[in-house]
């Protein structure tokens, strides 16, 4: 069956085989005419298994920053050219304009409309790819909800609702990439006292899409445990998220002590609004494009 390119798959099986969410496949079919199904007399769609490799190449192109409108409708030669052109990853720089879905997303948060929020986010994912989705959709949405809470337009319950929904979705989007990642291992966590983890979920998705293996530990891992796990797993790097709420001289000292305790071969990446400006032997990453670029370079080096 696996070698029979005339075989047909239902949309759920196609999603599992390609790593592309069902809603994204439907969006691409409607907007770009691919993947193109055959219809059974019952009306059910069946897709040729031969389209799975192309879908995986499209996913790779989107993860590198190619727009869905470019990648999905491209010929095989055009898709290969896009993959070559974007092979070096995205350059750090100013983030893109917020996705046009942002007003719809904010309205869904105000209504606590989990299904509407999920549909709009998946639509943006299918259109933007990993880096564009995180930079142009997720990050602006989180910022807008935080600003709404600070101004009194939204309540803390709106922020909690969004955090839970986004965490669930980012985790689901990441898993197909994790299954085929061959790059080095990166541990992602926060230090004790830091409870914000959405930034970690964003970074985990970008790194997995770039080909790195990711071990997401969640929040508030004791430094000694981080060091022990980095040694046990021979991790290429440890990534920390520092929010503005915990930015302080004491946090900077914690980071310095962690760096000295980690194996020399293990890099220390620090991001978030509260990341210290300068620390010796620590890589500061406050731009998501820089995270994507670093992860792609590490993944390429691992398989070279």
N, C-alpha and C positions, 0 to 999 in steps of 0.2 A: 504493500500500500504506500509506504513512504517513498518508493521510487516510481510510482505510477503517476505521471504528470497529467494524465487525463482524469484523475480522481476529482471528486467534487466535495466541497466542505460547506457546512452551514456557517452562518456568520459568527456564531459563538466559537466554533472550532477554528475558523480563520483568524479570529482575534487572538486565541490562545497560541496558534502556530506562529503568527507574525509579531505578536506583542503590541498590536495596535488596538486600542479600545473599540468596542462595538459601535459606540456613538460616533467615534471619529471615522470609522469605515463608512457608516451611513452618510456622514457629512461629505466625505470625499466622493462617494458615489453620486450624491445629489448635485454637488457643485462642479465636479471635474470629470464625472463619467468613469471613474476607476476607484475600486475594482468593479468590473462589470459582471453581474451575475446572470445565470440562467434561471428561469422560473419553472418550477414544477407545476403540474395542473392544479395542485392545491394552493398555489400562490407563493409557496416558500422559495426563498432565494438560495441558490447553490453557486459557489464560487470555485473556479479551477484552482487546484492546489499549486499549479505552476505560478500563480501570482504571489505566492508567499515570499520568495526571494526578493522580488521587486518591492514589496511592501517593507521588507526589512531594510532595503537600501534607501527607500524614501524616509523611513524612520531615522536612519543614520544621518541623512542629509538635513532633516529638520533639527536634529540634535546639534548639528554643526552651525545652525543659524539660517539655513535656507528656508524661504517662505513656502508654505504648502502650495500656493498658487504656482510657484515655479517648479517644485519637485514633482507633485502628483501628476501634472499634465505633461511632463517632459518625456521625450523619447528615451530609450535605453542609453543611447549615446549622449543625449543631453544630461541625463541624470548622472552618468559617469563623469561628465565634464564638471557638473556642479560639485560632486564629491571631491574632485581634484582641486577645484578652485577654493573650496572651503576647508581643505584638508588641514590647514594650519590653525584652525579655530578662530574664534572671534577676537578682535582687538579690544582691550579695555578702553573705555571712553564714556561719554555721556550716555545715560540710559535712553532707550527709545521713548517716543511719546506713548502715553498710556493707551492700552488697547481700547477700541471703541465699545467693547462690552462693559467697560467700567461702570457707567450709570446703571445698567441692568444688574450688574453684580451687587452694587450698593443697595439697590432697591430690594433685591432678594435678601440681603443681610437684614435690612430694616424689618422685613416681613417674617424673618426666620424661615424662609422658604428654602429648605435644604435641597429639594429636587430641582427647583429652578436655578439655584446657585450651581449645583453640580452640572446641569446641562450647559449653562453658559460657560463654565470653566472648561468643560470638555470641548466645546466648540472652539474656544480660544487655543486650547492645546493642539487640536488638529490643524489649525490655521498657522500657528506661530512656531511650533517645535519647542524643544526643551528650553533653550536659552531665551528665546523671544517670549515664551510663556512666563517664565519666572521673572524676567526683567520688566516686561511690558504689561503683564497682567497681575500676577500674584503680588509682587512687591508693591506696585501702586495701590492695589486693593487694601493690603495690610496697612499701608501708610495712611490711606484715606479713612479707614475705620478708626485707626488710632487718633487721627486728627479730629474726627467726629466725636469721639469720646472725650478728648481734651476740651473741646469747645462746648460740650453739653448737648450736642445734637443727637448723640448716641449714648447708650448706657454700656456699662461693663459687660452686661449679659450679651450684647451684640458682639463684642470682641471675643468673648468666650465661645459663642456659637461659631463664629468664623474660624477661630483657631482649631476647634475640633473638626469641623468639616474639611478645612484645608489640609490638616494633618492626615486625615483619612485618605483624601484624594491623592495627595503627593506620594503617600506610601504605596498606593495601588499603582500609580503611574511608574514608580521606580522599580517595582519587582521584576517586570519583564527584562529590563536592562541588567539587573543584578544577575539574572540567570545565565547571561552570556558574557558578562564582564570577565576579562582576562588580565586586567591591569593590576597594579600594586594595591595593597590594602591601605585604606585610610580610616582611622577611628574618629568619630565625630561625637562631641559631647559638650557640656558646659561644666564650669567649676562649681563647687558648693556655693550656694547663695544666688545662683543664676537660674531662674526657672523658665525663661523664654526659649522655646525650642523651634518655632516656626522657621527661623533662619537656618537651623540645622537641616530641617526637612527640605528646604529649597536647595541648599548646597548638596545634600545627599542625592537629590534627583539629578542635578547637573553633573556630579561626579560619576554616577552610575551610567548616565547617558553617554558620557565621554569615554567609558570603558574601564573605569576604576572599580575595584571591589570596595564596598562600603560596609562598615560596621557602625551602626548608629546606636549609641548607648543611651540617648536621652539626656535628661538634665541632672545636674548636681552630682557628678561622679567624683569621689574623693581622688585627690591627686595621686596618692600612692597606688590606687587601683588602676588609674590611667597608665602609670608607668609600668606596672606589672603586666598589664594586658599588651601594651606596646612591645615589651620584651618577649612575651610568650608567643605573640603572633608575628613578630618581626615586621611590624607595620612600617610602611613607607613614611607615614605622617600621622600626626594627631591634629585635628581641626577643632578649635574652640570658638564659640559664639559668645560675644560680650555685648550686652545691651547697654544703652545709655544709663539705665537704672543702676547698674553695678559698676560703672566706670569710676575708678578711684585709684589712689596711689597704692592702697592695700591690694587691689586686684592686680595691678601691674607687678607688685612684688610676688604675688602668687604665681603669676605667669612666668616670671623670671626663675623662681624656684623649680617650677615644673620643667622648664627648659634644661636646667642644669641636671635634673634627675633622669631625664629621658636618655635613651641610648643616642650616641652621636649620629648614628645612621638614620634616626627617625626625625623627620622635619616637624616643626611646630608652626601651624598656620593659625592665625588669629583674625577673626572678622567680626563684623557688627559695628553699630554706632559707637560702642564704648571701647573699641580696640585701641590699645596704647599706640601713640604716634610712632615711637621708635624704640625697639628693643633689640639687643644684639642677638644674632642667630635665630631670629624669629621672622617669619614671613607674614607681613600684614596684608590682608586681602579685604578691602571694603567694597570692591566692584565685583558684581557677579560675573561679568565677562572675564575678569582676571582668574576667577575660580575655574571657569570653563576652560580657559587657555592652559592653566597649570595642569588640570586633570588630563587634558588631551595629550599634552607633552609627556606626562608620566606614563600614560597608557601606551603611547607609541613606543616609548623607550623600552617598556617591558616586553613587547612582542617583537622588537627589532632583531 
